[in-house]
Amino acid sequence: MIHIRPTTTADIEACGQIIFDAFQDFADRYGFPSEFPTLKFSIDVAKFGIQDPQVYSIVAVEGDQIVGVNFLDACNPIYSVGPIAVAPDCQKRGIGRLLMEAVLERGKGAIGIRLTQDTVNAATLSLYPAVGFDIQELLVLVTGKPKSPPTAEIEVRDLTLDDLAACGELCQQIYGFDRTGELKRGIALGFFKPIVALRNNRITAYATTFELWGHGVAQTEIDMQALLLAAGDRSPNPLTFILPTVPGSWYRWCLQEGFRVIKPVTLMSIGVYHRPRGVYFPSAAY
Protein backbone atom coordinates (compact mmCIF):
# COMPACT_ATOMS: atom_id res chain seq x y z
CA MET A 1 0.00 0.00 0.00
CA ILE A 2 1.35 3.40 -1.02
CA HIS A 3 0.89 6.24 1.48
CA ILE A 4 1.41 9.93 0.62
CA ARG A 5 2.55 12.22 3.43
CA PRO A 6 4.35 15.56 3.91
CA THR A 7 8.11 15.39 4.20
CA THR A 8 10.19 15.90 7.33
CA THR A 9 13.83 16.92 7.60
CA ALA A 10 14.63 13.27 8.31
CA ASP A 11 13.61 12.52 4.69
CA ILE A 12 16.21 14.78 3.04
CA GLU A 13 18.86 12.18 2.22
CA ALA A 14 16.35 9.55 1.08
CA CYS A 15 14.61 12.09 -1.18
CA GLY A 16 17.93 13.24 -2.60
CA GLN A 17 18.88 9.64 -3.36
CA ILE A 18 15.59 9.01 -5.18
CA ILE A 19 15.96 12.21 -7.23
CA PHE A 20 19.50 11.27 -8.19
CA ASP A 21 18.64 7.65 -9.04
CA ALA A 22 15.47 8.47 -11.01
CA PHE A 23 17.01 11.20 -13.14
CA GLN A 24 20.20 9.22 -13.74
CA ASP A 25 18.17 6.20 -14.80
CA PHE A 26 16.24 8.34 -17.28
CA ALA A 27 19.44 9.95 -18.58
CA ASP A 28 21.11 6.58 -19.07
CA ARG A 29 18.12 5.19 -20.97
CA TYR A 30 17.96 8.08 -23.42
CA GLY A 31 21.58 9.16 -23.57
CA PHE A 32 21.04 12.63 -22.06
CA PRO A 33 23.05 14.29 -19.31
CA SER A 34 21.19 14.27 -16.00
CA GLU A 35 19.85 17.54 -14.55
CA PHE A 36 20.97 16.11 -11.18
CA PRO A 37 24.55 15.06 -11.96
CA THR A 38 25.71 14.27 -8.42
CA LEU A 39 24.15 12.81 -5.31
CA LYS A 40 25.27 15.84 -3.29
CA PHE A 41 23.47 18.24 -5.63
CA SER A 42 20.34 16.07 -5.50
CA ILE A 43 20.40 16.07 -1.69
CA ASP A 44 20.91 19.86 -1.68
CA VAL A 45 17.83 20.27 -3.91
CA ALA A 46 15.80 18.02 -1.62
CA LYS A 47 17.01 19.93 1.42
CA PHE A 48 16.01 23.26 -0.09
CA GLY A 49 12.56 22.00 -1.08
CA ILE A 50 11.86 20.36 2.25
CA GLN A 51 13.05 23.28 4.38
CA ASP A 52 11.65 26.23 2.39
CA PRO A 53 8.26 27.26 3.84
CA GLN A 54 7.01 28.34 0.39
CA VAL A 55 7.51 24.84 -0.98
CA TYR A 56 5.04 22.03 -0.30
CA SER A 57 6.93 18.73 -0.36
CA ILE A 58 5.54 15.21 -0.12
CA VAL A 59 6.78 11.66 -0.28
CA ALA A 60 5.26 8.36 -1.33
CA VAL A 61 5.94 5.66 1.26
CA GLU A 62 5.60 1.90 0.99
CA GLY A 63 6.00 0.18 4.32
CA ASP A 64 8.79 2.17 5.91
CA GLN A 65 10.54 2.98 2.62
CA ILE A 66 10.29 6.26 0.69
CA VAL A 67 9.71 5.42 -2.96
CA GLY A 68 8.84 8.82 -4.47
CA VAL A 69 8.96 12.56 -3.89
CA ASN A 70 7.34 15.68 -5.34
CA PHE A 71 7.41 19.44 -4.71
CA LEU A 72 5.06 22.39 -5.29
CA ASP A 73 6.73 25.82 -5.20
CA ALA A 74 4.38 28.70 -4.34
CA CYS A 75 6.85 31.59 -4.28
CA ASN A 76 5.31 33.16 -7.42
CA PRO A 77 1.67 33.81 -8.35
CA ILE A 78 2.03 30.89 -10.78
CA TYR A 79 3.08 27.76 -8.88
CA SER A 80 5.58 25.23 -10.21
CA VAL A 81 5.73 21.46 -9.83
CA GLY A 82 8.87 19.41 -9.40
CA PRO A 83 11.21 17.83 -9.33
CA ILE A 84 9.03 14.75 -9.16
CA ALA A 85 10.88 11.45 -8.87
CA VAL A 86 9.99 7.80 -8.30
CA ALA A 87 12.58 5.16 -7.42
CA PRO A 88 13.50 3.30 -10.65
CA ASP A 89 12.45 -0.11 -9.30
CA CYS A 90 9.04 1.27 -8.26
CA GLN A 91 8.01 2.96 -11.51
CA LYS A 92 4.99 2.05 -13.65
CA ARG A 93 2.89 1.42 -10.54
CA GLY A 94 0.92 4.67 -10.47
CA ILE A 95 3.08 6.32 -7.80
CA GLY A 96 3.87 9.32 -9.99
CA ARG A 97 0.17 9.94 -10.52
CA LEU A 98 -0.52 9.83 -6.77
CA LEU A 99 2.28 12.33 -6.15
CA MET A 100 1.04 14.63 -8.90
CA GLU A 101 -2.59 14.51 -7.79
CA ALA A 102 -1.55 15.33 -4.23
CA VAL A 103 0.35 18.51 -5.13
CA LEU A 104 -2.40 19.60 -7.52
CA GLU A 105 -4.94 19.26 -4.72
CA ARG A 106 -2.70 21.42 -2.55
CA GLY A 107 -2.35 24.04 -5.30
CA LYS A 108 -5.96 24.19 -6.45
CA GLY A 109 -6.32 27.78 -5.20
CA ALA A 110 -3.49 29.06 -7.41
CA ILE A 111 -4.30 31.05 -10.55
CA GLY A 112 -2.03 28.68 -12.46
CA ILE A 113 0.45 25.81 -12.11
CA ARG A 114 3.23 24.96 -14.57
CA LEU A 115 6.02 22.51 -15.20
CA THR A 116 8.48 21.47 -17.87
CA GLN A 117 8.61 17.87 -19.04
CA ASP A 118 11.11 15.80 -21.05
CA THR A 119 9.29 15.41 -24.35
CA VAL A 120 10.75 11.97 -25.05
CA ASN A 121 9.34 10.63 -21.79
CA ALA A 122 6.14 9.05 -23.12
CA ALA A 123 4.93 8.11 -19.64
CA THR A 124 4.84 11.67 -18.28
CA LEU A 125 3.77 13.07 -21.65
CA SER A 126 0.62 11.01 -21.10
CA LEU A 127 0.35 11.36 -17.31
CA TYR A 128 0.50 15.13 -16.99
CA PRO A 129 -2.27 15.92 -19.50
CA ALA A 130 -4.32 13.13 -17.91
CA VAL A 131 -4.28 14.95 -14.57
CA GLY A 132 -5.19 18.30 -16.11
CA PHE A 133 -2.14 19.92 -17.73
CA ASP A 134 -2.33 21.50 -21.18
CA ILE A 135 0.65 21.42 -23.52
CA GLN A 136 1.70 25.00 -24.31
CA GLU A 137 5.19 25.30 -25.79
CA LEU A 138 7.93 23.19 -27.38
CA LEU A 139 11.27 24.11 -25.86
CA VAL A 140 14.81 22.76 -26.18
CA LEU A 141 17.62 22.42 -23.68
CA VAL A 142 20.77 23.89 -25.23
CA THR A 143 24.41 24.22 -24.23
CA GLY A 144 27.36 26.17 -25.54
CA LYS A 145 29.22 29.47 -25.58
CA PRO A 146 28.26 32.33 -27.89
CA LYS A 147 30.77 33.05 -30.65
CA SER A 148 30.25 36.82 -30.70
CA PRO A 149 31.74 39.26 -28.18
CA PRO A 150 29.51 41.38 -25.90
CA THR A 151 27.70 44.20 -27.64
CA ALA A 152 28.77 47.76 -26.87
CA GLU A 153 25.43 49.30 -27.80
CA ILE A 154 23.50 48.01 -24.76
CA GLU A 155 24.69 48.32 -21.17
CA VAL A 156 24.69 45.07 -19.21
CA ARG A 157 25.44 45.10 -15.49
CA ASP A 158 24.72 43.15 -12.32
CA LEU A 159 21.20 43.42 -10.97
CA THR A 160 20.86 45.26 -7.66
CA LEU A 161 18.05 45.10 -5.13
CA ASP A 162 16.97 48.54 -6.32
CA ASP A 163 16.19 46.96 -9.71
CA LEU A 164 13.64 44.45 -8.37
CA ALA A 165 10.57 46.62 -8.94
CA ALA A 166 11.55 47.39 -12.54
CA CYS A 167 12.31 43.72 -13.19
CA GLY A 168 8.94 42.76 -11.74
CA GLU A 169 7.19 45.23 -14.04
CA LEU A 170 9.09 43.92 -17.06
CA CYS A 171 8.25 40.34 -16.20
CA GLN A 172 4.60 41.34 -15.79
CA GLN A 173 4.63 42.83 -19.30
CA ILE A 174 6.16 39.70 -20.84
CA TYR A 175 4.67 36.83 -18.81
CA GLY A 176 1.49 38.43 -17.49
CA PHE A 177 2.74 38.01 -13.90
CA ASP A 178 5.95 38.74 -12.03
CA ARG A 179 8.55 36.34 -10.64
CA THR A 180 9.92 38.72 -8.02
CA GLY A 181 9.44 36.19 -5.22
CA GLU A 182 11.66 33.70 -7.02
CA LEU A 183 14.19 36.41 -7.84
CA LYS A 184 14.44 37.66 -4.25
CA ARG A 185 14.81 34.15 -2.87
CA GLY A 186 17.43 33.20 -5.44
CA ILE A 187 19.53 36.26 -4.64
CA ALA A 188 19.20 35.77 -0.87
CA LEU A 189 20.27 32.12 -1.06
CA GLY A 190 23.05 32.75 -3.55
CA PHE A 191 21.42 30.72 -6.33
CA PHE A 192 21.48 33.62 -8.78
CA LYS A 193 23.84 36.40 -9.80
CA PRO A 194 21.35 38.12 -12.09
CA ILE A 195 22.17 40.65 -14.78
CA VAL A 196 20.14 43.38 -16.46
CA ALA A 197 20.28 45.16 -19.81
CA LEU A 198 19.57 48.88 -20.02
CA ARG A 199 18.73 51.25 -22.85
CA ASN A 200 18.34 54.95 -22.07
CA ASN A 201 18.85 54.11 -18.38
CA ARG A 202 15.79 51.85 -18.42
CA ILE A 203 15.85 48.10 -17.75
CA THR A 204 14.78 46.29 -20.91
CA ALA A 205 15.86 42.74 -19.98
CA TYR A 206 17.01 40.64 -17.07
CA ALA A 207 18.26 37.09 -16.56
CA THR A 208 18.65 35.33 -13.25
CA THR A 209 21.32 33.10 -14.80
CA PHE A 210 21.80 31.34 -18.12
CA GLU A 211 21.72 27.97 -16.43
CA LEU A 212 19.09 25.25 -16.13
CA TRP A 213 17.38 26.77 -13.08
CA GLY A 214 17.42 30.35 -14.35
CA HIS A 215 14.93 32.38 -16.36
CA GLY A 216 14.97 35.66 -18.26
CA VAL A 217 12.71 38.14 -20.06
CA ALA A 218 13.39 40.93 -22.55
CA GLN A 219 11.46 43.49 -24.53
CA THR A 220 13.31 42.65 -27.75
CA GLU A 221 15.59 39.98 -29.14
CA ILE A 222 18.44 42.49 -29.23
CA ASP A 223 18.13 43.03 -25.48
CA MET A 224 18.13 39.30 -24.78
CA GLN A 225 21.08 38.77 -27.12
CA ALA A 226 23.03 41.42 -25.20
CA LEU A 227 22.39 39.53 -21.94
CA LEU A 228 23.45 36.21 -23.42
CA LEU A 229 26.64 37.60 -24.97
CA ALA A 230 27.59 39.25 -21.68
CA ALA A 231 26.87 36.05 -19.73
CA GLY A 232 29.00 34.04 -22.14
CA ASP A 233 31.85 36.52 -21.79
CA ARG A 234 31.70 36.34 -17.99
CA SER A 235 31.51 32.55 -17.68
CA PRO A 236 34.52 30.25 -18.21
CA ASN A 237 32.10 27.34 -18.71
CA PRO A 238 29.45 26.58 -21.34
CA LEU A 239 26.00 27.98 -20.64
CA THR A 240 23.11 25.51 -20.38
CA PHE A 241 19.55 26.81 -20.51
CA ILE A 242 16.08 26.11 -21.88
CA LEU A 243 15.38 27.89 -25.16
CA PRO A 244 11.94 28.49 -26.71
CA THR A 245 11.62 27.51 -30.36
CA VAL A 246 9.33 30.52 -30.96
CA PRO A 247 10.09 33.13 -32.14
CA GLY A 248 12.13 31.30 -34.74
CA SER A 249 14.55 34.21 -35.17
CA TRP A 250 15.66 34.04 -31.49
CA TYR A 251 16.04 30.27 -31.75
CA ARG A 252 18.04 30.50 -35.00
CA TRP A 253 20.28 33.22 -33.58
CA CYS A 254 21.26 30.95 -30.67
CA LEU A 255 22.04 28.10 -33.07
CA GLN A 256 24.12 30.42 -35.24
CA GLU A 257 26.03 31.52 -32.15
CA GLY A 258 27.06 27.90 -31.61
CA PHE A 259 24.55 26.54 -29.10
CA ARG A 260 23.81 22.83 -29.43
CA VAL A 261 20.44 21.22 -28.74
CA ILE A 262 20.58 18.52 -26.06
CA LYS A 263 16.94 17.45 -25.89
CA PRO A 264 13.36 18.66 -26.41
CA VAL A 265 11.31 19.90 -23.45
CA THR A 266 7.57 20.56 -23.19
CA LEU A 267 6.04 23.40 -21.18
CA MET A 268 2.68 22.48 -19.62
CA SER A 269 0.19 24.46 -17.56
CA ILE A 270 -3.02 24.33 -15.59
CA GLY A 271 -5.14 27.45 -15.18
CA VAL A 272 -4.14 30.88 -16.45
CA TYR A 273 -1.71 30.88 -19.36
CA HIS A 274 -0.74 33.89 -21.45
CA ARG A 275 1.71 33.33 -24.27
CA PRO A 276 4.72 35.54 -23.49
CA ARG A 277 4.52 38.87 -25.30
CA GLY A 278 8.26 39.45 -25.65
CA VAL A 279 11.41 37.34 -25.66
CA TYR A 280 12.05 34.96 -22.80
CA PHE A 281 13.69 31.77 -21.67
CA PRO A 282 12.14 29.59 -18.93
CA SER A 283 13.72 27.80 -16.02
CA ALA A 284 13.52 24.07 -15.45
CA ALA A 285 10.38 24.86 -13.44
CA TYR A 286 8.72 27.00 -16.18
C-alpha positions as CSV (number, residue, x, y, z in Angstrom):
1,M,0.0,0.0,0.0
2,I,1.4,3.4,-1.0
3,H,0.9,6.2,1.5
4,I,1.4,9.9,0.6
5,R,2.5,12.2,3.4
6,P,4.3,15.6,3.9
7,T,8.1,15.4,4.2
8,T,10.2,15.9,7.3
9,T,13.8,16.9,7.6
10,A,14.6,13.3,8.3
11,D,13.6,12.5,4.7
12,I,16.2,14.8,3.0
13,E,18.9,12.2,2.2
14,A,16.4,9.6,1.1
15,C,14.6,12.1,-1.2
16,G,17.9,13.2,-2.6
17,Q,18.9,9.6,-3.4
18,I,15.6,9.0,-5.2
19,I,16.0,12.2,-7.2
20,F,19.5,11.3,-8.2
21,D,18.6,7.6,-9.0
22,A,15.5,8.5,-11.0
23,F,17.0,11.2,-13.1
24,Q,20.2,9.2,-13.7
25,D,18.2,6.2,-14.8
26,F,16.2,8.3,-17.3
27,A,19.4,10.0,-18.6
28,D,21.1,6.6,-19.1
29,R,18.1,5.2,-21.0
30,Y,18.0,8.1,-23.4
31,G,21.6,9.2,-23.6
32,F,21.0,12.6,-22.1
33,P,23.1,14.3,-19.3
34,S,21.2,14.3,-16.0
35,E,19.9,17.5,-14.5
36,F,21.0,16.1,-11.2
37,P,24.6,15.1,-12.0
38,T,25.7,14.3,-8.4
39,L,24.2,12.8,-5.3
40,K,25.3,15.8,-3.3
41,F,23.5,18.2,-5.6
42,S,20.3,16.1,-5.5
43,I,20.4,16.1,-1.7
44,D,20.9,19.9,-1.7
45,V,17.8,20.3,-3.9
46,A,15.8,18.0,-1.6
47,K,17.0,19.9,1.4
48,F,16.0,23.3,-0.1
49,G,12.6,22.0,-1.1
50,I,11.9,20.4,2.3
51,Q,13.1,23.3,4.4
52,D,11.6,26.2,2.4
53,P,8.3,27.3,3.8
54,Q,7.0,28.3,0.4
55,V,7.5,24.8,-1.0
56,Y,5.0,22.0,-0.3
57,S,6.9,18.7,-0.4
58,I,5.5,15.2,-0.1
59,V,6.8,11.7,-0.3
60,A,5.3,8.4,-1.3
61,V,5.9,5.7,1.3
62,E,5.6,1.9,1.0
63,G,6.0,0.2,4.3
64,D,8.8,2.2,5.9
65,Q,10.5,3.0,2.6
66,I,10.3,6.3,0.7
67,V,9.7,5.4,-3.0
68,G,8.8,8.8,-4.5
69,V,9.0,12.6,-3.9
70,N,7.3,15.7,-5.3
71,F,7.4,19.4,-4.7
72,L,5.1,22.4,-5.3
73,D,6.7,25.8,-5.2
74,A,4.4,28.7,-4.3
75,C,6.9,31.6,-4.3
76,N,5.3,33.2,-7.4
77,P,1.7,33.8,-8.3
78,I,2.0,30.9,-10.8
79,Y,3.1,27.8,-8.9
80,S,5.6,25.2,-10.2
81,V,5.7,21.5,-9.8
82,G,8.9,19.4,-9.4
83,P,11.2,17.8,-9.3
84,I,9.0,14.7,-9.2
85,A,10.9,11.4,-8.9
86,V,10.0,7.8,-8.3
87,A,12.6,5.2,-7.4
88,P,13.5,3.3,-10.6
89,D,12.5,-0.1,-9.3
90,C,9.0,1.3,-8.3
91,Q,8.0,3.0,-11.5
92,K,5.0,2.1,-13.7
93,R,2.9,1.4,-10.5
94,G,0.9,4.7,-10.5
95,I,3.1,6.3,-7.8
96,G,3.9,9.3,-10.0
97,R,0.2,9.9,-10.5
98,L,-0.5,9.8,-6.8
99,L,2.3,12.3,-6.1
100,M,1.0,14.6,-8.9
101,E,-2.6,14.5,-7.8
102,A,-1.6,15.3,-4.2
103,V,0.4,18.5,-5.1
104,L,-2.4,19.6,-7.5
105,E,-4.9,19.3,-4.7
106,R,-2.7,21.4,-2.6
107,G,-2.3,24.0,-5.3
108,K,-6.0,24.2,-6.4
109,G,-6.3,27.8,-5.2
110,A,-3.5,29.1,-7.4
111,I,-4.3,31.1,-10.6
112,G,-2.0,28.7,-12.5
113,I,0.4,25.8,-12.1
114,R,3.2,25.0,-14.6
115,L,6.0,22.5,-15.2
116,T,8.5,21.5,-17.9
117,Q,8.6,17.9,-19.0
118,D,11.1,15.8,-21.0
119,T,9.3,15.4,-24.4
120,V,10.8,12.0,-25.1
121,N,9.3,10.6,-21.8
122,A,6.1,9.1,-23.1
123,A,4.9,8.1,-19.6
124,T,4.8,11.7,-18.3
125,L,3.8,13.1,-21.7
126,S,0.6,11.0,-21.1
127,L,0.3,11.4,-17.3
128,Y,0.5,15.1,-17.0
129,P,-2.3,15.9,-19.5
130,A,-4.3,13.1,-17.9
131,V,-4.3,14.9,-14.6
132,G,-5.2,18.3,-16.1
133,F,-2.1,19.9,-17.7
134,D,-2.3,21.5,-21.2
135,I,0.7,21.4,-23.5
136,Q,1.7,25.0,-24.3
137,E,5.2,25.3,-25.8
138,L,7.9,23.2,-27.4
139,L,11.3,24.1,-25.9
140,V,14.8,22.8,-26.2
141,L,17.6,22.4,-23.7
142,V,20.8,23.9,-25.2
143,T,24.4,24.2,-24.2
144,G,27.4,26.2,-25.5
145,K,29.2,29.5,-25.6
146,P,28.3,32.3,-27.9
147,K,30.8,33.1,-30.7
148,S,30.3,36.8,-30.7
149,P,31.7,39.3,-28.2
150,P,29.5,41.4,-25.9
151,T,27.7,44.2,-27.6
152,A,28.8,47.8,-26.9
153,E,25.4,49.3,-27.8
154,I,23.5,48.0,-24.8
155,E,24.7,48.3,-21.2
156,V,24.7,45.1,-19.2
157,R,25.4,45.1,-15.5
158,D,24.7,43.1,-12.3
159,L,21.2,43.4,-11.0
160,T,20.9,45.3,-7.7
161,L,18.0,45.1,-5.1
162,D,17.0,48.5,-6.3
163,D,16.2,47.0,-9.7
164,L,13.6,44.5,-8.4
165,A,10.6,46.6,-8.9
166,A,11.5,47.4,-12.5
167,C,12.3,43.7,-13.2
168,G,8.9,42.8,-11.7
169,E,7.2,45.2,-14.0
170,L,9.1,43.9,-17.1
171,C,8.2,40.3,-16.2
172,Q,4.6,41.3,-15.8
173,Q,4.6,42.8,-19.3
174,I,6.2,39.7,-20.8
175,Y,4.7,36.8,-18.8
176,G,1.5,38.4,-17.5
177,F,2.7,38.0,-13.9
178,D,5.9,38.7,-12.0
179,R,8.5,36.3,-10.6
180,T,9.9,38.7,-8.0
181,G,9.4,36.2,-5.2
182,E,11.7,33.7,-7.0
183,L,14.2,36.4,-7.8
184,K,14.4,37.7,-4.3
185,R,14.8,34.2,-2.9
186,G,17.4,33.2,-5.4
187,I,19.5,36.3,-4.6
188,A,19.2,35.8,-0.9
189,L,20.3,32.1,-1.1
190,G,23.1,32.7,-3.6
191,F,21.4,30.7,-6.3
192,F,21.5,33.6,-8.8
193,K,23.8,36.4,-9.8
194,P,21.4,38.1,-12.1
195,I,22.2,40.6,-14.8
196,V,20.1,43.4,-16.5
197,A,20.3,45.2,-19.8
198,L,19.6,48.9,-20.0
199,R,18.7,51.3,-22.8
200,N,18.3,55.0,-22.1
201,N,18.9,54.1,-18.4
202,R,15.8,51.9,-18.4
203,I,15.8,48.1,-17.7
204,T,14.8,46.3,-20.9
205,A,15.9,42.7,-20.0
206,Y,17.0,40.6,-17.1
207,A,18.3,37.1,-16.6
208,T,18.7,35.3,-13.2
209,T,21.3,33.1,-14.8
210,F,21.8,31.3,-18.1
211,E,21.7,28.0,-16.4
212,L,19.1,25.2,-16.1
213,W,17.4,26.8,-13.1
214,G,17.4,30.3,-14.3
215,H,14.9,32.4,-16.4
216,G,15.0,35.7,-18.3
217,V,12.7,38.1,-20.1
218,A,13.4,40.9,-22.5
219,Q,11.5,43.5,-24.5
220,T,13.3,42.6,-27.8
221,E,15.6,40.0,-29.1
222,I,18.4,42.5,-29.2
223,D,18.1,43.0,-25.5
224,M,18.1,39.3,-24.8
225,Q,21.1,38.8,-27.1
226,A,23.0,41.4,-25.2
227,L,22.4,39.5,-21.9
228,L,23.5,36.2,-23.4
229,L,26.6,37.6,-25.0
230,A,27.6,39.2,-21.7
231,A,26.9,36.1,-19.7
232,G,29.0,34.0,-22.1
233,D,31.9,36.5,-21.8
234,R,31.7,36.3,-18.0
235,S,31.5,32.6,-17.7
236,P,34.5,30.2,-18.2
237,N,32.1,27.3,-18.7
238,P,29.4,26.6,-21.3
239,L,26.0,28.0,-20.6
240,T,23.1,25.5,-20.4
241,F,19.6,26.8,-20.5
242,I,16.1,26.1,-21.9
243,L,15.4,27.9,-25.2
244,P,11.9,28.5,-26.7
245,T,11.6,27.5,-30.4
246,V,9.3,30.5,-31.0
247,P,10.1,33.1,-32.1
248,G,12.1,31.3,-34.7
249,S,14.6,34.2,-35.2
250,W,15.7,34.0,-31.5
251,Y,16.0,30.3,-31.7
252,R,18.0,30.5,-35.0
253,W,20.3,33.2,-33.6
254,C,21.3,31.0,-30.7
255,L,22.0,28.1,-33.1
256,Q,24.1,30.4,-35.2
257,E,26.0,31.5,-32.1
258,G,27.1,27.9,-31.6
259,F,24.6,26.5,-29.1
260,R,23.8,22.8,-29.4
261,V,20.4,21.2,-28.7
262,I,20.6,18.5,-26.1
263,K,16.9,17.5,-25.9
264,P,13.4,18.7,-26.4
265,V,11.3,19.9,-23.5
266,T,7.6,20.6,-23.2
267,L,6.0,23.4,-21.2
268,M,2.7,22.5,-19.6
269,S,0.2,24.5,-17.6
270,I,-3.0,24.3,-15.6
271,G,-5.1,27.5,-15.2
272,V,-4.1,30.9,-16.5
273,Y,-1.7,30.9,-19.4
274,H,-0.7,33.9,-21.5
275,R,1.7,33.3,-24.3
276,P,4.7,35.5,-23.5
277,R,4.5,38.9,-25.3
278,G,8.3,39.4,-25.6
279,V,11.4,37.3,-25.7
280,Y,12.0,35.0,-22.8
281,F,13.7,31.8,-21.7
282,P,12.1,29.6,-18.9
283,S,13.7,27.8,-16.0
284,A,13.5,24.1,-15.5
285,A,10.4,24.9,-13.4
286,Y,8.7,27.0,-16.2
